[in-house]
Amino acid sequence: MQLQHQDNGQQGEFFKLNENGERVAEISYIWNDEHKIVANHTWVDHSLRGQGAAREMLDSLVNYAREKHLKIIPACSYVDVMFKRDKSLADLRA
């Protein structure tokens, strides 16, 4: 499966495509300002649930935020729960 990233300066997303080119997982965000992004949606196809796909999407977003020195506002319930559980993400919370 192929992980991709798109960002148009106002919003962006990380997503996975299966071998047929169909989207099977995604995490999306919108730019709040030049230093913060709002993680607003996470989705994983039922065929991948329980296999760590959502965490892989979150890790991609986290790595991107760290590379760009951004903070994340966890508006998505999955991202919010993971920020509360995983203390290594605390430095990214806006």
Secondary structure as UniProt FT lines:
FT   STRAND          2..7
FT   STRAND          11..17
FT   TURN            19..20
FT   STRAND          23..33
FT   TURN            34..35
FT   STRAND          36..44
FT   HELIX           46..48
FT   TURN            49..52
FT   HELIX           53..68
FT   STRAND          71..74
FT   HELIX           77..85
FT   HELIX           87..92
//
